[in-house]
Amino acid sequence: ARIINDSKCEHVIVSATNAFRIAKNALLIKKFLEDKYKWSIYILTGEEEAWISFLGAIVPEYQSDTSLLIDIGGGSTEIVLGDIQKIVFRRSLQLGVVSLKELFLLNHELISDKSIELARKHIVGKLSEIQQVMPTYIRTLAVAGTPTTLSAIINGVKNYSNELVNNTILALEQVADVSL
């Protein structure tokens, strides 16, 4: 709110994502924030969140080519296939890094082979909900904390820097080699 006021913003758009979609008290929190800050808060559907992530990632050089976007969040993951003219497929899955940790790594336990296998089966089950056939060779864009953290690890970035992480090209083999 301070940054918005200091910047003298004329229009403020506030959107809420998965945390609000799944919270039992989302409407209560929404009303509290709206009353306190005089904002109108819109709770995005998973598909709307996917579309907005896609638009944010499709920079001018990618607009005419079909791309696959993966937005790996804390509670959900959005997957979008399309280009700036047409979305072929978009889906939001209740599958996020924080929710996986909460489901399979309780009480700050050490990561065990059993918890990894349970998480893997859960992920495969969620991904199997997708009926769309994805092209084998397609530009894949990944946004959010998980891909930027992978980029930082793979490229040895010790102090986070947008310039050193954004637009990194990661090979599947590199990602698979990142150890827990």
Wavefront OBJ file of the C-alpha trace (Angstrom):
o trace
v 0.000 0.000 0.000
v 2.871 2.366 0.817
v 4.564 1.745 -2.533
v 1.261 2.237 -4.362
v 0.661 5.523 -2.541
v 4.267 6.720 -2.959
v 4.075 5.940 -6.684
v 0.827 7.914 -6.997
v -0.845 5.109 -8.910
v -4.071 6.166 -10.557
v -5.426 2.640 -10.996
v -4.809 -0.323 -8.740
v -5.753 -3.849 -9.742
v -5.491 -6.474 -7.022
v -5.820 -10.135 -7.905
v -5.643 -13.105 -5.592
v -4.541 -16.558 -6.684
v -4.584 -20.111 -5.336
v -4.187 -19.250 -1.649
v -7.497 -17.390 -1.827
v -9.110 -20.086 -3.980
v -8.476 -22.755 -1.343
v -8.677 -20.772 1.910
v -11.795 -21.446 3.945
v -11.823 -17.831 5.124
v -10.941 -16.247 1.765
v -14.020 -14.033 1.609
v -13.427 -12.785 5.147
v -9.796 -11.891 4.364
v -10.846 -10.343 1.051
v -13.393 -8.110 2.801
v -10.894 -7.144 5.525
v -8.276 -6.090 2.949
v -10.805 -4.305 0.765
v -12.122 -2.337 3.763
v -8.649 -1.532 5.079
v -7.040 -0.454 1.799
v -10.113 0.544 -0.247
v -9.138 -1.905 -2.982
v -11.371 -4.172 -4.977
v -9.845 -7.649 -4.903
v -10.652 -10.155 -7.621
v -10.016 -13.844 -6.927
v -8.727 -15.336 -10.162
v -9.826 -18.765 -11.294
v -6.996 -21.175 -12.031
v -7.579 -20.761 -15.763
v -7.467 -16.945 -15.468
v -4.224 -17.207 -13.487
v -2.809 -19.456 -16.214
v -3.762 -16.958 -18.942
v -2.214 -14.003 -17.085
v 1.019 -15.930 -16.445
v 1.131 -16.823 -20.122
v 0.642 -13.213 -21.231
v 3.370 -12.086 -18.838
v 5.860 -14.610 -20.171
v 5.189 -14.267 -23.888
v 7.630 -11.533 -24.779
v 7.674 -10.068 -28.311
v 10.052 -12.658 -29.751
v 7.738 -15.501 -28.678
v 4.360 -14.045 -29.667
v 3.962 -15.759 -33.021
v 5.342 -19.150 -31.991
v 3.460 -21.763 -30.040
v 4.899 -22.111 -26.552
v 4.222 -24.169 -23.467
v 4.158 -22.210 -20.210
v 4.500 -23.808 -16.798
v 3.859 -21.622 -13.735
v 4.959 -23.638 -10.712
v 3.511 -21.968 -7.658
v 3.270 -22.764 -3.995
v -0.216 -24.245 -4.103
v -0.982 -24.682 -7.771
v 0.700 -25.149 -11.115
v -0.670 -23.600 -14.282
v 0.047 -25.084 -17.700
v -0.739 -23.226 -20.918
v -0.145 -24.149 -24.560
v -0.633 -21.550 -27.261
v 0.533 -18.315 -28.802
v -0.541 -14.701 -28.478
v -3.413 -15.266 -30.929
v -4.833 -18.528 -29.620
v -4.680 -20.640 -26.489
v -4.866 -24.329 -27.362
v -4.947 -25.529 -23.769
v -4.805 -24.073 -20.260
v -5.170 -25.802 -16.946
v -4.586 -25.133 -13.281
v -3.659 -28.118 -11.129
v -3.758 -28.259 -7.337
v -0.082 -29.084 -7.346
v 2.457 -26.724 -5.826
v 5.775 -26.928 -4.046
v 4.436 -25.721 -0.705
v 1.422 -28.017 -0.801
v 3.685 -30.961 -1.717
v 5.937 -30.168 1.227
v 2.928 -29.968 3.533
v 1.548 -33.261 2.238
v 4.728 -35.328 2.184
v 7.328 -33.702 4.461
v 5.566 -33.167 7.746
v 7.302 -32.049 10.949
v 10.428 -30.877 9.102
v 11.532 -34.480 8.721
v 14.467 -35.339 6.535
v 13.561 -36.194 2.993
v 13.194 -39.940 2.739
v 12.971 -42.223 -0.267
v 9.421 -43.069 0.825
v 8.292 -39.415 0.949
v 9.884 -38.751 -2.450
v 8.124 -41.756 -3.960
v 4.775 -40.724 -2.457
v 5.228 -37.184 -3.797
v 6.236 -38.522 -7.220
v 3.112 -40.706 -7.411
v 0.971 -37.743 -6.375
v 2.548 -35.547 -9.074
v 2.109 -38.212 -11.758
v -1.519 -38.645 -10.703
v -2.205 -34.913 -10.961
v -0.423 -34.621 -14.310
v -2.416 -37.574 -15.639
v -5.523 -35.369 -15.307
v -4.242 -33.517 -18.374
v -5.773 -35.091 -21.462
v -4.125 -32.702 -23.923
v -1.241 -34.184 -25.908
v 1.715 -31.816 -25.678
v 4.099 -31.489 -28.605
v 7.394 -33.293 -28.017
v 9.680 -30.461 -29.100
v 8.302 -27.084 -28.118
v 9.662 -23.988 -26.452
v 8.805 -24.352 -22.795
v 8.778 -21.320 -20.548
v 8.785 -21.725 -16.787
v 7.953 -18.922 -14.376
v 7.868 -18.483 -10.595
v 10.155 -19.423 -7.740
v 10.896 -23.058 -8.552
v 12.364 -22.483 -12.031
v 14.278 -19.388 -10.923
v 15.710 -21.331 -7.977
v 16.726 -24.178 -10.307
v 18.384 -21.639 -12.584
v 20.276 -20.120 -9.657
v 21.457 -23.542 -8.441
v 22.518 -24.744 -11.899
v 24.318 -21.499 -12.712
v 25.956 -21.097 -9.293
v 24.173 -17.835 -8.466
v 24.832 -17.241 -4.757
v 22.970 -13.931 -4.337
v 19.739 -13.824 -6.291
v 19.793 -11.516 -9.292
v 17.062 -11.127 -11.931
v 19.716 -10.453 -14.560
v 21.524 -13.728 -13.817
v 18.378 -15.854 -13.633
v 15.775 -14.469 -16.059
v 15.758 -15.922 -19.578
v 18.032 -18.786 -18.569
v 17.861 -21.807 -20.818
v 17.872 -25.008 -18.781
v 18.254 -28.451 -20.296
v 16.191 -31.298 -18.890
v 19.424 -33.117 -17.992
v 20.588 -30.142 -15.915
v 17.339 -30.002 -13.976
v 17.367 -33.774 -13.406
v 20.915 -33.528 -12.004
v 19.968 -31.051 -9.255
v 20.273 -33.023 -6.027
v 18.120 -32.559 -2.997
l 1 2 3 4 5 6 7 8 9 10 11 12 13 14 15 16 17 18 19 20 21 22 23 24 25 26 27 28 29 30 31 32 33 34 35 36 37 38 39 40 41 42 43 44 45 46 47 48 49 50 51 52 53 54 55 56 57 58 59 60 61 62 63 64 65 66 67 68 69 70 71 72 73 74 75 76 77 78 79 80 81 82 83 84 85 86 87 88 89 90 91 92 93 94 95 96 97 98 99 100 101 102 103 104 105 106 107 108 109 110 111 112 113 114 115 116 117 118 119 120 121 122 123 124 125 126 127 128 129 130 131 132 133 134 135 136 137 138 139 140 141 142 143 144 145 146 147 148 149 150 151 152 153 154 155 156 157 158 159 160 161 162 163 164 165 166 167 168 169 170 171 172 173 174 175 176 177 178 179 180
